[in-house]
Amino acid sequence: MPLVNCFHSLLGFSFKNLKIGYVIQINGKKRSIINANKDLSENDVLSLVKKDKLVDKYLTNKTITKIIFVKNRLMNILTNE
């Protein structure tokens, strides 16, 4: 067993339950940071973004043309302006 795994098993610490901050961008501009579990899929993060009130005002009455998603880092939503 590698030393790192021994260390984490002794402490009872798991990286699977970590919460991280996803940077949410609308048309390349940072609009919010959403704290959520690590390793979420693109659809899961998108559903959290649509529930966020800060980002919702930038998405109302606009269609999403493209979504750029970097796992565990950011989501950039491109809309028609």
KAFENHU-V787472 format. One record per residue. RES is the residue in one letter. SS is DSSP state (A for helix, B for strand, O for the rest). OMEGA is omega in whole degrees, 0 to 359 (999 if undefined). NEAR is the number of other ideal C-beta (glycine too) atoms within 10 Angstrom. Layout:
res/ss/omega/near
RES/SS/OMEGA/NEAR
RES/SS/OMEGA/NEAR
//
This chain:
res/ss/omega/near
M/O/179/6
P/O/183/7
L/A/181/7
V/A/180/8
N/A/177/9
C/A/181/10
F/A/182/10
H/A/179/13
S/A/177/11
L/A/180/8
L/A/184/8
G/O/184/6
F/O/179/10
S/O/178/9
F/A/183/8
K/A/184/7
N/A/180/8
L/O/171/11
K/B/180/9
I/B/179/14
G/B/175/13
Y/B/176/21
V/B/180/14
I/B/179/23
Q/B/172/17
I/B/183/21
N/O/175/14
G/O/180/9
K/B/181/9
K/B/181/11
R/B/183/17
S/B/170/19
I/B/182/13
I/B/176/19
N/B/182/9
A/B/180/15
N/B/179/12
K/O/175/13
D/O/174/12
L/O/178/19
S/O/180/10
E/A/181/13
N/A/178/10
D/A/179/12
V/A/180/20
L/A/178/17
S/A/176/11
L/A/180/18
V/A/182/22
K/A/177/12
K/A/182/10
D/O/183/15
K/A/179/7
L/A/183/12
V/A/185/19
D/A/182/12
K/A/178/11
Y/A/183/16
L/A/182/16
T/O/179/6
N/O/177/7
K/O/177/14
T/O/179/7
I/B/181/13
T/B/182/11
K/B/176/8
I/B/175/14
I/B/185/12
F/B/174/16
V/B/187/11
K/O/179/13
N/O/181/14
R/O/188/10
L/B/172/16
M/B/178/23
N/B/181/17
I/B/178/23
L/B/182/15
T/B/173/14
N/O/182/9
E/O/999/7
//
